[in-house]
């Protein structure tokens, strides 16, 4: 078999690596850090060809923009097996206002909110909230369309900037304003075949650029899995309360959702509440979750595409070793990133020049002028360094040791990925 992965980032690199344990993988358009041969002898190759022109038994679509654009619909129309919802289901991520409406319809707990396209109405609603204030673009904004404002003035200015089109163009000309939720975040990736859902291991990601969750939102600066506080019993509760009602509401609207559903949750003192749904594998959660998968990933995703997840007698198995992913970002990110800087510390195949046990490097924003030339920065989030180890503390040590061996001008790395969780598991010890 051959599997086609659509996309070019770190998520798609992780997908390709894990899927290539079982079969050959072609990534389109891919990036220069992806090609290679896995220890199992399967080949990962890249091509600029559209997925409709690639001879593959299964197509896995990574980026949300492709799903919102209807790529999955067009492939299914010509008989292809696809993991990824059609454009109707992808509206869950393409429009936060649509997503919030589905949450209300399904009775899923979420933050108090309002949807606005007029500044005066949005500001009036802001005044009813105690703060901090949360302002989101309605449309896609590459994970950077959310502002958590500590002052009313900052929230008001953000509403004006978004609704005027100054900050996010058309994606921000409608906004969702909502109350701030406090608690621990949890990312739950769930496979869905239109009727049945199968959860994967939970993860936690880190969205702010700075340590201690300071600074503007990014697409994600790191993640770890599993989450100590989220055991199997709680995962079942989250699926029952936040995922199954949503899938039922989609079916009621005639939407056959076959793909990955990402539930971003806040574990509040009042119980779990949904922050957002995404319609694809999370990034960088995928880089922390999928390397821990012990079962055949191709078989699982084929079950999604063919609508037969109910035939799996047991839930997917994951290795006990935790995984930590640390993202290395370019200078100036999450603003317009500085690109073209040579990357030090990588070998010719894009992995570590000085290997660290249990560590993989996933390329997200790299370029190469010639096939054997040096890698350079070519995006905001450039690399993801993932480490597997017997303990979360050891996975952190390995990930940061590896990340520290990679360098370029202005590289940005958060130093606190999984720190609190590792300390909690160690009973407060730092070893």
N, C-alpha and C positions, 0 to 999 in steps of 0.2 A: 504493500500500500504506500501511497504518497499523501502527505497532509500539506495543505497550503495554509500558511499563516499570513494574514493581511496586516501590514503595519511596519513601522520602522524604529520603534523605541525599545526601552528596557523591558517593558511588559512582553512585547513580541519576542525579544531575545530569550527571555525566560521560558515562554511558551514553547519556542522552537527547541530549546535544549531539553525540556522535559518530554515533549512529544517524540523527539528523536531517540529516546530510549527504546521506542517500539518500532518506529518506521522512519523512512526518509522524509525530510521536511523541506519545502520550498517557501521562502519568505519573500513577499512583494510589498513595497519596494526594498525592504530590508535596510541594513546598514553594514559598513565594512568590518565591523567586529563580529558578525554573525557566522560567516561561512566556516565549515570545519567538519570533522568526523568525530562522532561520539565514541566513548569507550565500548559501546555495544556494537559499533561498526556501521551506524546509520549516518547518512550524509545530510548536512544542512547547507543549502545553497540559497543564493539570493538572485532575484531577477526584477527588472523594471516592468515586466509584462503585467497587464491587468489579470485579476484572478479568473476571469471568464476564459482566458486563453491558456491557463495552466492545467495540465492533466493531473487532477488530484481526486482522491476518493472522498476527501473531507476538507472543507474550508472553514477556518476559524478566524473570525474578524475581530481584530483588536481595538482599533480606535473608535470612539463614539461618533465622530463626525461622519465616518463612512456608514455607520448604521443609521444615523439620522437621515443621511442622503439616500437610503434605500438600496444599498449594495446587496444586502441579504435578500431582499425581494427579487432583485434582478437575477441573482444566481439561482434561487429556488425556482424561478419561472422557467429556467432551462434544465431543471432536473438535478441540480447539485445538492449534495448534503451540506448543510451550513449550520455552524454554531454562531448565533447572533440573531437578535430579533429583527423583524421587519420595521419599516419606518413608523408604523402605527405604535408598536411597543416601544420603539426608541424615543418617542416623545417624552417618556418618563425622565430622560436626561436632557433632551433637547429643549424642554420647557419646564422650568421649575413650577410655574403656575399650574400647568397640566398635572404635574406630579402631586402637588399639594391637593388639587381637586380629587385625584384618585384616592389619596390618603383619607380625606374626609368621607368619600363614598364608601371606602372599605372599612372605616372605623378603626384605622390604625393610629395610635397615639403619636402626636407630633407637636412641635412648638406652635403657639398662637401666632397667626400670620395674617398678612393682607397683601393683595396684589394690586399694583398701581402703574398707571402710565402718565399720571399728572403729579407734578411736584407738590402742589399744595395739599393734595389728598394723602400722599405718602408722608409728608412732614406732620400732618395732623395725626396720623396713626402712630408715628414715632413718639409723639408726645404722650400717648397712652401707655407706653412701655417704660419700665423702670430703668432700663440700661443695665449692662452694656447693650448696644443696639446692633442688630445683624441686618445687613443689606446685601441682597444677592441679585445678580443679573438673571433675567428669565432664561436667556439663551446660553449657548455654549461659550465658555471663556477659558478653556484649557486649565480648569481647576483654580483659576486666579480671580474669579468673579465674585468672591465673597469677602465682605469687609466686616470685621467685628470691631466696632468703634467704642472707645472708652468714654468719649464725650459726645454730647448731643450735637455740638457744632460739626464734629467730624462726620457723624452719620448724615446730617443734613447736607453737607457739602458733597458727600458721596452720592446721595440720591440725585442731586443736581447734575453731577458729572455723568452719572450713568444715563439718566433719562434724556440728557441733551445729546447723547452719543459721543461725548468727548472722551470717555474712558474705554468703552468697549464697543463702540459703533452700534450696529443694529441689535447686537446681542443684549445690550443694556437698556434699550428703549422701553422696556417694561421691567419692573423690579418686584421682588418679593421682599417684604420687610417682616422680620419675625423677632420674637422674644429670644433672649439669650438663654441657653440651657447649660446648666452646670453638671459635671460628673465626669466619668471616664468614657472615652470614645471606644467604640468597637466597630471593626469592619467585618462583615460577614458575607462571603461569596457563596452564592447558592446556584446550583445547576437546575435548570428548568426545561422540561420538554413539552410545555404547553398545558400540562395537567399536573404532573408530579414534580416535586422539588427535592433536591438532595444537597444538604449543606456541606461545604468544605470546612477546613479548620479555620477558626477565627483568627483575626490579626488586629493589630493596632498600628495606625500610621501617624505621621507627624507632619502637619501641613504648613506650619509657620517656618519662615526662613531662619529665625534665630532661636538659640537655646532658651529653655524655659517658656516656649511657645510665645515668643515675642516677634514683632515685625509682621510684614505682610504675608498673606497666604501664597503658597506655591502649589505646584502639582503634587507635592509630597517629597519630603527630605529624608524619609526612611520609614521602616516598618519592621515589626517582629511578629512571630507566630511560634507557639500558641500564646494566648493571653491568659495569665494565671487565674484571673477571676472568672473566666468564662468556661465552665466545664460542660460536658455533654448534655447534662440536664438543662442547663440554661440555654444552650444552643437550641434544643428542642422547643423551649418556651419562646425563643425569639422567632423561630420558624413559624410556630403556631400563631403568634400574635402579630408579626410584622411582615411575613412573606406569603403565607398561604391565603390570607384575606386579600392581599394585593393581586395574586394570580387569579383568584376567583373573580375579582372585580374586572380584571382585564378580559377574562373569558366571557363575562357578561356583556362586554362591549364587542365581542367577536374577535378579540385579539389573541392569536395563537403564538404565545411567547416561547420561543425556543432559543435558549442562550444562557448567558450568565446574568444573574441579578445580583448587584452589589448593594447591600443595605448598610448605609452609614448610620450608626446608632449612638445615642448618648444614654449611658446608664445613670439616670437621675435618681434622686431620692424618692420620686414618685413612680419609679419604674422605668423600663426602657422606652425611649421615644426615638422616632426616625428623624434623622437630620436630612437625609437625602437618599434617593435611589440612583444608582448608575446602571447602565445597561450592558456592561462589559466587565472583563477582568479588571480589577483595580491596579493602579500603578502608583506606588511601588509594592502594594500588598502581594501581587502575583509573585514578585521576586522573593518573597519570604514564605509564601504558602506552598506554591507548587513544588519547589525543591524537596519538600517534606512528604510529598505524595508517594505512597508505597504501591498503589495499584496501577494498572495499565491506563495511562491517561487517554490514549486513543480510543480504547473501548468505552470509557466513560463518556467522552465527548461524542462518539458515534451514537451512544444511547440518547443523548440530548437531541441530536439532529434527526434521529429516526423516531423520536417520540416513545421510547421504550425504557425510560428510567425505572419504571415499576418492575422490570425484570431482574434488577439487581437485588439479590437477597440481603446483602449487607451494605452498610454505609461505607464510603471510601476510607481506606486505612492510611494513616500517616505515621511516619517514624516518630519516635519519642523525642529525638534530638530537636531542640529549638533552632530557629533560624532568625538571624538579624540581617537586615539590609540597610546599608548606609549609602545615601546618595551624595555624589560629588557634583556640585553645580558650578556653572561658569560665573565669572565676575559680572556684576551688575544684575544678575538674576534675582528676583522675578521680573525685573524690568528687561528691556532689550539686552540680551546677553552679549558679552564680548566673545567673539568667535575667532577661529584661525590660530589659536595658541597651541604649540606643540605639547603633547602629553608625554611626560616622563614616567617610567616605571612599568610600561606594558611591553610584553614580548611581541614577536611578529604575528602571533595568532590572536592578539588582543587580550590575552590573559596576563596575569602578573609575571613580571620579569623575574621576581623572586617569589616563588609559590609559597602560599600559606595553607596548611592542612585544612580541608573542608571549605575553602573559599572559591567562589566563582565570581567573575566580573561580567556584568551585563551592560552592553553598550546601548545608550539611549540617544546621545547627540554627538556622534563622532564622524569624522571624515578622513579620507586618505586621498592625496593627490594622485598617487600611483599605487597599484596593488601591494607592493612590498614596502611602500614608504611609511613614514611616521604617521601615527594617528594625531589628529588635531581636534580641537573643540569645534562643534558645529551646532550647538543648541544650548538651551538653558540648563536642563538636567543632562549631564554628560555621561556619567557612569553610575551604575549601582553595584556595590560590593556586598555580596551575600555570603554569610558564614553559617555553617551548620556545626554544632558541637553538643557534647553531652549535657551542658548546662547553659542557661541563658547568659550568665556572666562570662563563660568561656566563649560563647558565640560573639558577644560584644567585643571581647579582647581580640579575637581573630579578625573580626570585621574592621576594627579600627587600626589594628596593626597593618592589615593589607591596604586600607585606605590611606594610611600614612606613608606608604611607599610609592604613591601616585601623586604627581604634582604637575601644575601648570600655573601660569600667571593669573593670580586672583582667585584660585580655587576656593570654593565655599563648602564647608562640611559642618553639620551640626554635631556637637560632641555628646549629646545626651539621648541618643536614640536607645530606647529600651532600658535606660538607666534606672528609673524608679522601679520597674518591674523586676529587674535583676536584683536590686537591693532587697525588694520585698521577698523574693524567693530565697535569698541568702540570709534572711532574718536580720537585715541591716548591715551585713558584712560587706566589705568592698573587695574581697579576694575573688 
